[in-house]
């Protein structure tokens, strides 16, 4: 199995220390990262993660009287490798806030109500064409506890396992046209505008199908010069 | 020193992100992996020494014979069918973590090692490092350990605390900072 690992373009990746994100100077290495020539250890990686953790299906918006509150959306996300080839059989984990901007998490505060019908996480595997699909509600924006006017725009977290350890990716997806995108400290930690654009999904004009959900398409490139930037 | 705010900006990993048993690599679908069962444990701290709770760690390693369960390994067909090589753990309120795993064999040209990955709030990008075992003769010739500046190599070597227990502490930043790799 051939694995091409192109160097990363640092301008397309977020800065590690971010002004106004108070934890970053305490947690990111001060020493230069050590360069290494990949060996078999980095050019292999877990392919059967689903044997260790349980899958949670991609339909997380609920049905009938258990439906989550919010704008119903359908996400179609294609996962590709550095050559542009679709990555099938890849484990994808996602999590997001509910329609009001609240997470199912003990550390999230009471700025917005929980939704008993929304857990907000999925774990699934891409099909042979690298595609995975989610039926969810659009996440709400939320104020960050720095209390200085920073709000996270609506976003969805993704954690992906490619074919090798070097293509493990944790990133976020944003929605087009959101006014908060322009001031978000995490999205804008990526210096290159084209790379930031790769973090934003594409709105698909409604065609009548599905009749009840807005459709967004997105692409995630695990590595290489056109890689989707990391967003932990 | 200025205390770090308790405010969590995220990522708010869902509670089910770290499944029960995901930190035990010695068992796969109820079957026991071959080799020497060991425990790797340690504490994860930030620059001021504060323990970091709910930080997520993942490991990736070869089996007892030094074979990776992946088609890129020429010996993949002989890989232990009951060893996946991957696990995930979260730190507790004292920053502590534990993995139960199999002591890896030496992959060709390498010393026995365990790859680590760190995900946490305030980390804009995942951090990757590699752990080695104390008093392993192959450590001196390992190409990845050799690429680490001399004074920092010992920070990647886990200390043997009992015949089956190794301690590997991770400091994200500051004095005694764990070497991380540019992957």
Interface residues (C-beta under 8 A of the other chain):
Chain A: X1 X3 X13 X14 X15 X16 X18 X21 X22 X23 X24 X25 X26 X27 X28 X29 X30 X31 X32 X33 X34 X35 X36 X37 X39 X40 X41 X42 X43 X44 X45 X46 X47 X48 X49 X51 X52 X53 X54 X56 X93 X95 X97 X103 X104 X105 X106 X107 X108 X119 X120 X121 X144 X145 X146 X152 X157 X159 X163 X164 X165 X166 X168 X170 X186 X189 X230 X231 X232
Chain B: X4 X5 X7 X8 X9 X10 X11 X12 X13 X14 X15 X16 X17 X19 X22 X28 X29 X46 X47 X48 X50 X52 X54 X58 X60 X62 X68 X69 X70 X71 X72 X73 X84 X85 X86 X87 X88 X107 X108 X109 X110 X113 X115 X117 X119 X120 X121 X122 X123 X124 X125 X126 X127 X128 X130 X143 X144 X147 X148 X149 X152 X172 X173 X174 X177 X178 X179 X180 X181 X182 X183
